[in-house]
Amino acid sequence: MSVKETAAISQLLGLLEARYAMRVLWALRDGHSQTFRLLQDSVGGITPNTLNTRIKEMREAGLLTHGSDGYCVTPSGADLLKRLGDLQAFATKWTAGQAKKAQ
């Protein structure tokens, strides 16, 4: 992996590892717009200030936009979510493995 590629991944992971960032994106994965309040409820446990910060960061990064119906992912955000789609299958498999270990 080149230095440029490593820097790009580091930059993206820096954005996504911020508290609640992945939850905000995940809440919008179905492609439907959500108002601020609905998005806050969908994420759960996020303060308005933190949600505002995450929205601002992801809008600046080109992953979210705001339209007449509320917030939604951009085509770039949808592409990222598509690439993260295997995460659900992995999480289900991983959780089952963790449960077996705990027995």
Buried (B, 14 or more C-beta within 10 A) or exposed (E): EEEEEEEEEEEEEEBBEBEBBBBBBBBBBEEEBBEBEBBBEBBEEBEEEBBEBBBEBBBEBEBBBEEEEBBBBBEEBBEBBEEBEEEEEEEEEEEEEEEEEEE
